[in-house]
Amino acid sequence: MFHDRAEIHVEAGRGGDGGLSFRREKYVPKGGPDGGDGGRGGDVVVVADAALRDLSALRRIRRLQATRGGNGRGSRKHGADGETIEVRVPVGTQILGEGDALLADLASPDGRIVVARGGIGGRGNAQFATPTRQTPRFAETGLPGEEADLVLRLKLVVDAALAGLPNAGKSSLLRRISNAKPKVAAYPFTTIEPVLGTVDGPELRQLTVADVPGLIEGAAQGAGLGHEFLAHLERANLLVHVLDASEEDLESRFRTIDHELAAYGAGLDERPQLVVLNKVDLLDRPPTFGVRDDRIVRVLTTSCATGEGIEELKWALFELCPVQGPASAEEETLPEYLEYRPRARRGPRFRILRTDRGYRVVGTPPPAEELEEALRRIGIKRGTAVEVGGEELEWQ
């Protein structure tokens, strides 16, 4: 099935702990502290991949966590940085945060954005040596990485999109003009998810055309398949409005779809439209279409059964879809992607230092629950000593 929405929780890696070490070599008295710094935690990055079709790969993935940084070691050896996780999504994926606020819009191939940054590694005890404190017996723990709950929403990036009532012949047209093989049958709603096809043209040029499931009157209120798939029309440069020419009152059928486009919003009712009167092989005489509208750039007649008008339709698509189409109203206000950084945690009112006996909490003592959570995150073990406010406790 086609999936255009996914929800994930991302968590960057925690920074590695600083090393707590003293140089001990034969014939080197008073070697001094030599603990290295911890490595930085891995980031979580979202990347737009032109080879992906939808978000189905993320439907069963609820949590993505990057690896933590390595701990610092003796001889001032720094810990390794955590490995960055790349989440690959289709081109046209939008990233939404709290309250469905738009955080990033990956509208071009290879667009990438860091959605969670890894925590900073802790400093080793070698960093704390001073003339008056020559043997520091503590080192910093690494800071936690950023985390966020994200919603991924796909809006297909296409040159043209086919819209119309069910059974108007949109799928048959797409099969005729492109390499797509959508299901075709003699009943409505054979297309229940968007289908993409590539149309080959002159000078090795290609167009991407989408077939969107048919709309019926009342789609804005949820009738039929509703209008959830109309989001995939938002980025199309041209709407191809397909009508069954064998039906009566073409003007009324045209207005039905036009009303649903307006009800959806996002400027769809303002887009240029190429009207295609399909199934003319079922008529004894050419159809008449009396709608006069500035948005209609051309009216063509076609027959998928006989091939009439198919080549004219293909040439019209290449003529009416510019090489670099104009951006939609939304894209005019958005760059290819936004530089997003998750809302930072409030700076810690306390720090946790590693000591030769366990851990020491410095700064403003936090509430017990907050301190417990912080200690669990750094991997404290049963029986470890924790010094808080001059008092030494044992972790149970």
N, C-alpha and C positions, 0 to 999 in steps of 0.2 A: 504494500500500500504506500501511497504518497504521504509523507509526513512533513508538514511545514511548521511544526512547533515542537519545542522541547524545553524542559526545565532541568537545570543542573545546579549543583552546589560546587563551587570551586574553592580550593584552599591551597595556597602556596606553601612551600616547605619552610619549616622552622630553621633558623640559623643554628649552626653548630656551636657547641660550647667551647669556650677558651680552654687551652691546655693548662693544667696545674702540674708543673714539673720543675725540677732543679737539676742542674748539670752536675753529673757525678762521673768523674773520670780519674783514673789513677794519675797521680802526680799533679792534679789540678785542684788545689785546695780552694774551698769557698767558691765553687763554680757559679753559684747564683741562679736566679730563676731563669728558665728558658722555655716556658710554655708558649706555644704559638696560638694564633687567633683561630677561631672557628670559621668554617666556610659559610658563604651566603646560601640561604634556602633557594630552591628552584622556583621559577615563575610558572604561571599558567597563562598560555598565549592562545588566542583564537586566530586561526588563519583561514582566509577564503581560498577554496580549492575549486578550480574550474572543472575538475573531473567529477565532482560530486553532484548528484541530482536532487537530493532532499536531505532531511535531518533524521532519517530512519536509523542511522548508526548510533544516534544518541538517545533513542527512545528508552533503552534499557539501562542507560548509564545515568545514575542519579548523583554520583559524587566523583569528583576528579581532584586528586591530591598530588602535588609535586613532592619530590623527595627532599628531605632535610639536608642541611649542610653537614660536612664531616667535622668532627671535633679536632681542635688543635692538639698538637703533640709536642714532645720534647724536642730539643735542638731548634726551637723556634719554627717548627714545621706547621704551616697553616693547614687547616682542614680543607678538603675539596668542596667546591660549590655543588649544591644540589642540582639534579638534572631537571631542565625545563620541560614541561609537558606542553605539547602542541595539540590543540583541539581543532580538527579540520572540519569546515562547514562549507556549504555551497555558496557561490557568489550571490549576493543579494540578501544575505542573512543580517538581520538586525539584532542587536543585543540590548535587552531591556533589564532594568534594575528595579529597585523598590518603587512601587506605585506605577509600574509600567513606564517609567521614565526612560527615554531613549539614551543609551550610553554610547553606542557605536553602530555604524552602518557600513558593513563591508560590501561595498557596491562594485568593487573591481577585483580581478584575479590577483592573488598573492597579497591582498590587503591583510594586515595583521594588527593585533592590539593586545597589549598585556592587560589581562583582567584581574590578576592577583599577583602581587610582587612578593618575592621571598623575603623572609626575615633576615636581619643583619646578624652576622656571627658574633659571638661573644669574644671579648679580648682575653688573651692568655695572661698568666701572671707576670710574664716578662714585661708587659706594658705598664704594670703598676709599680715597678721598681723605681725608687727615688733615693737620693743620698741619705734621707732619714728613714726610709723603709726599704731596706735592702733585701729582705726575704719575705715578700708578700705571699701568704699562704692561701690565696683565693684567686679565682678567675671568674669572668662573667659567663652566664648562660646565654645561649642565643635567643633572639627575639622571635616571637611567633610570626608566621607569614600572614598576609592579608587573606581574607575570605569573603565570599559574596554568594548570594542566591541570584541566579540569572535566568531569564527567559529568552530563548532563541526563537526568532520568528523569521520565516523565509518569505521574501517577496521576489518572485522570479524576475530576472533581468532579461527581457526579450525585445525584439524589434517590433513585432506585431502580435496581436492576440485576437483569436476568433471568439466572438460573443454572439449570443442569439438564443432563441427559444429551443427547447428540446426537440430533437428530430428534424432540425433544420438542415442537417447534412454537414455539420462542422467537421466531424471526424473523417468523413469521406473526403472532404476537401483537403484536410491535412495529409491524408494518405496519398492524394493525387499530386500535391505540390512539394512534398518533403520526403525525407527518409523515415518518418515515423510510421508505426503500424498500430494505431489505436483500434480498439474494438469497434466494429461497425455492425449494427443489427437494425431490424425494422421495428424497433420500439424505442420510446424515449428513455433518457437517462442511461444510455449505454456507457457514457463517459461519466465516471463518478469521481475522478481526480484529474488534475491538470496533466496534459501530455505535451511534450516538447518535440519539435521537429526542426531539422536544418534544411533550408532551401538553398540549392546551388544556383548561382547566377553568373553573369558575365565577369570576365577578368578575375576569376577565382574568388569572387566575392560570395559571401554566404550570409543568410539571414536566419535568425532564430524565431520561430513562430510557435505560439502556445495555443492549445485548444482547451478552453475552460468549460467545465460542466454547465449544461444549459440552465437558463433561468426561467422562472415562470412568474406570473403576476402574484405579488405578495411575497416575493423572495426576501425582501427587506424585513418582513415579519416572521421569517423562518419557513415559509412554504417551500415545498420541494427540497432541494439541497440547501436552501437558504442562499446567502450571498457571501459565505465565508471565503470562497475562492476568488472573489473579486479583488482581493488584495494583490493577486498576481497580475492584474491589469494595470496597476498603478504605475509601473515602470515601463510599460509598452509605449513606444513612440506613436503607434497607429493602432486603432481599433478596427477590426474587420467585422462589420455587423452583417451576419448571415441570416437571410430570410428564405423561407420555403416559398418559392414563386408559385407553387400549385395551390397554395392556400388563398382564401379570400381576404380582402381588406388588409393589404400589406401595410398601409399607413398606420392602422391601429396596432398591428403587431410590432411595428417599428417603435411606436410610442410606448408600448408596454415595457420593452427592454430599456428604452431611454429613461423611463420613470424609475426603474430599479437602479440604474446607474446613478441617477441624481440622489436617490434615497441613500445609497451607500456613501456618497460624498467623495472626498479626496480628489475632486476635480475631474472625475471620470466622465461626467456629462458635458465637459468642455473639450474633450479630446477630439482631434480630427478623426473622421470615420470614413472608411471605404465600405460602401454598401454592396453586398453581393446577393443577387437574386438567383438562388440555387434551384436545381431540379427543373430547369426549363424544358427538359425532354418530356415532361408530363403535360405540357401545354400545346394547344393547337396553334397559338399565335404568341408573339412576344409579349411579356408582361409589361404592365404600366406601373410606374411608381411616381406618385405625385407629390412626395414630400419635398419641400424647399427649405433647406437649412444650411446656414453658412458652415457648419461643421462637416457636412458631407463633401468630401473632396472628389469623389467619383462614384458612379453606379455601374456595376458590371453584371452580366448574366453568365451563368455557368451551368454545366451538367457534368456530374461525376460519372454518370453512366456512359455518356458519349464522348466526353473529353472536351465538349464545347466550352470555350472561354477560359480553359485552364491556363494556357500559355499567356493569355492577356492578363490574367490575374497575377501570375508570377512576375511579369514585367512591371505591372503596376506596383507591386510590393517593393521592388528594387528602386523604382522611381520615387515613390512616396516616403520611403524610409531612408533618411539621409545616412551617409557613412558614419557620422558621429551625431546621433540624434540629439535633439534638445533635451535638457534635463527637465524632469517633472518639477512641479512647484515645490515638492518636498526636497528634491535633490538640489534645487537651486540654493537652499539654505543650509545644506549639509555638505561637508567635504566627503571624500571617498570613505574616510573613517574618522572617528573622533578619538583624540588621545584621551583615553579614559583611565582613571585610577580609582579603585574602590575607596569608599569612604574610610579614611584611616581610623584605626582604633585610637581612643584617647591615649595620649602619652602616659606611660606607666608612672604611677606615683611612687613606685618602689622598683628595686632591681633585686634579682636573685644572683648571688655570687656562689661559686663552688669553692669549698674549702677542703682542707685535707681530711676533715671529719664528715663532711656532708655538704650542707648549704647554709648560707647566711642571707637573711633578708635585710636590705638597707633601704632607707627612705621612709616615707610615711607608711606605717603598718596598714595593710589593706584589711577589709572584712574577712572573716574566717573562710567564707565560701569562695571568695575571689582568690585568696591565697591558695586554698586547696586545689582549685582548678588550675592555677598557674603551675603548681608543683606537679600535678598529674601530667600536664602538657610537656614538661621537661623530662618525664620518665622517672620520677622518684621511686625508689624501691623500699619495701618494708624494712624497718629497723634503721633507716638513715636518719642522722641527726640534722635538725633544722634549728638554727639560731634566729630568734625573733625578739627584737626589743630587749636584748641582753639576757633572754631566757632561752635555754636549750631544750628542745622537745624531740621526741622520737616518733618518726612517722609510722603509723599503724594502719 
